[in-house]
Amino acid sequence: MNDETRYYWDEDAEEIICPYCGEKYEPSYEDCYIGGEYVDCYSEEEVELTCDRCHKKFKMHGYPAGWRYRTETIDGEATCEEVERLLEGNS
């Protein structure tokens, strides 16, 4: 396994998607909680989140052009096997 960071980017998705398990979160102006923490879904700031399903940390980047989201794995959070499955699923 190389040290590249893994990204999940789906141009058609308006949800925040965990890059490990695929859990989807619906962005909201009022009540979006991920990992028990309130998330400002309409900020361009990079945010570190913890998935409610798999409990792994990931980074979320919001893009204001139609509010699309890119999520990114964090080094050390995924096993080699999980990264391989991610690569197979995104190819």
C-alpha positions as CSV (number, residue, x, y, z in Angstrom):
1,M,0.0,0.0,0.0
2,N,1.3,3.4,-0.8
3,D,0.9,6.5,1.3
4,E,-1.5,8.4,-1.0
5,T,-4.5,9.9,0.6
6,R,-7.8,8.3,-0.6
7,Y,-10.6,10.5,-1.7
8,Y,-14.3,9.9,-2.3
9,W,-15.7,12.3,-4.8
10,D,-19.0,11.8,-6.6
11,E,-20.0,14.8,-8.8
12,D,-23.7,13.8,-8.6
13,A,-23.8,13.3,-4.8
14,E,-25.1,16.1,-2.6
15,E,-24.5,14.0,0.5
16,I,-21.5,13.7,2.7
17,I,-20.3,10.2,2.2
18,C,-17.9,8.3,4.5
19,P,-15.0,7.2,2.4
20,Y,-14.6,3.9,4.4
21,C,-18.1,2.4,4.6
22,G,-20.2,4.6,2.3
23,E,-22.6,5.9,5.0
24,K,-24.4,8.9,3.6
25,Y,-25.3,12.0,5.6
26,E,-27.8,14.5,4.3
27,P,-26.5,18.1,4.6
28,S,-28.7,20.5,6.5
29,Y,-28.6,24.1,7.6
30,E,-30.0,23.3,11.0
31,D,-29.4,19.7,12.2
32,C,-26.6,17.8,10.6
33,Y,-24.8,15.7,13.2
34,I,-22.0,13.3,12.4
35,G,-20.3,11.4,15.1
36,G,-22.4,13.2,17.7
37,E,-21.0,16.6,16.6
38,Y,-22.8,19.4,14.9
39,V,-21.5,19.9,11.4
40,D,-21.7,23.2,9.5
41,C,-22.3,21.7,6.0
42,Y,-22.2,25.0,4.2
43,S,-18.7,26.1,5.1
44,E,-15.6,25.8,2.9
45,E,-13.5,24.9,5.9
46,E,-12.0,21.4,6.1
47,V,-13.7,19.5,8.9
48,E,-12.6,16.2,10.6
49,L,-15.5,13.9,11.3
50,T,-16.1,10.5,12.8
51,C,-18.5,8.2,11.0
52,D,-21.5,7.0,13.1
53,R,-21.4,3.6,11.4
54,C,-17.8,2.5,11.2
55,H,-16.4,5.0,13.8
56,K,-13.4,6.0,11.6
57,K,-12.2,9.5,11.2
58,F,-12.4,11.3,7.8
59,K,-12.0,14.8,6.4
60,M,-14.8,16.6,4.6
61,H,-14.4,19.5,2.2
62,G,-17.5,21.5,1.1
63,Y,-17.6,23.2,-2.3
64,P,-20.0,26.1,-2.7
65,A,-20.7,25.5,-6.4
66,G,-24.0,23.6,-5.9
67,W,-22.7,22.4,-2.5
68,R,-20.9,19.2,-3.4
69,Y,-18.7,17.3,-0.9
70,R,-15.4,15.6,-1.1
71,T,-14.4,13.3,1.7
72,E,-10.9,12.1,2.4
73,T,-9.5,9.2,4.4
74,I,-7.0,9.9,7.2
75,D,-3.7,8.0,7.4
76,G,-3.8,5.2,9.8
77,E,-7.7,4.9,10.0
78,A,-8.0,2.2,7.3
79,T,-6.4,-1.2,7.0
80,C,-4.7,-2.2,3.8
81,E,-7.7,-4.4,2.9
82,E,-10.1,-1.5,3.4
83,V,-8.1,0.7,1.1
84,E,-7.9,-2.0,-1.6
85,R,-11.7,-2.3,-1.4
86,L,-12.1,1.5,-1.7
87,L,-9.8,1.5,-4.8
88,E,-11.8,-1.4,-6.4
89,G,-15.1,0.4,-5.7
90,N,-14.0,3.7,-7.2
91,S,-12.4,2.3,-10.4
